[in-house]
Amino acid sequence: MKWNVSVGLRLAIDYDDIEAETQEEAEEIAIEKALEDIDYNNASCDESDVIVYAAWPVDEEEDEEDVY
């Protein structure tokens, strides 16, 4: 037997080190990037209610100390 199945889930995408002057600008850039990534991956999702859950500035001194 064959089945067609659709699964709905909530997706969160984190973007680090976005260059922006304000938090609002950083959020807009992140939303644009997320929508581009969704389109690129041929994903189907409701794009009418995009929510930014968190945004915070990067402490550049701490960022330079991070070892990857």
Secondary structure, 3 states (H helix, E strand, C coil): CCCCCCCCCCCCCCCCCCCCCCHHHHHHHHHHHHHHHHHHCCCCCCCCCCCCCCCCCCCHHHHHHCCC
